[in-house]
Structure formats: C-alpha cells, structure tokens
Amino acid sequence: MDLGTRQWDPELMRHFKVPESCLPRIVTSAEAVGTLDCGSVLDGVPITGLVGDQQSACVGQMLFEPGMVKNTYGTYPRVDSSPTVPHFNAHCNPNPFQVPVPLCS
C-alpha cells in the first residue's frame, strides 16, 4: 500500500506477483464498509467505525474518563489516554485516544 495515495502500489504488486483483484478495497477507518444482513431489525445498519488495535485496546481497557492512561511496550512504544478534547488526525478522522508522545529529544 502506498501511504501517500492510500492505494495499492502497482510496482509492489508486480514485484510480488499479486493481482490487485486479490487485495481488499482500501477504506478510511470512518467509511461505511457494508450493512448488516442478519435477518433481524438490525438489517441495513451500516458497518462503520473500524479502529486500530491500540485504539480498540483503549476501549477494552476502559479508558473512558478524562486523564486515564495506558502504556504499550513493544516494537512501537506509545502512551494512550482519554483527553478532555478529542484529537483529530490529518485526515480529519477522530481519534480521541491518541496522544503523541516524543520518545527522544
């Protein structure tokens, strides 16, 4: 994926011999990707609000009150919190949990 264009990279697809038809459609995390069709009153409800693993972990670890914080250690150390004012990224998708923390000065 080319992060600048948010499209599959044709050069990489050729290099790895992966036809674009085998790859999923790239969507933003706020875009509707389908609707429910389960034979209930929920039929037609849009499927949206896909989030990354760290943001999902904030919900799973119940960071619901302002000022609550969690740390993640691994290949990408980071600090997540639930601020009083939501953070908006460059693509205008709300991400109320992400707080940029400089790891070096």
FENVEN-V20765 format. One line per field, one symbol per residue. ss: DSSP state (A for helix, B for strand, O for the rest). psi: psi as a letter, one per 30 degrees, with the letter a starting at -180 (. if undefined). A space follows every 10 residues. Layout:
ss: ???
psi: ???
This chain:
ss: OBOOOOBOOA AAAAAAOOOA AAOOOOOOOO OOOBBOOOOO OOOOOBBOOO OOAAAAAAAA OOOOOOOOBB BBOOOOOBBB BOOOOOOBOO OOOBOOOBOO OOOOO
psi: kjfefhlkje eeeeeghjkf ffklkkllff kkfalkigha ffkfkkjahk lleeeeeeee ghifkkfkkk kkkbfiklkk ljlfkkkkaf ggkkiffkjk jkfl.
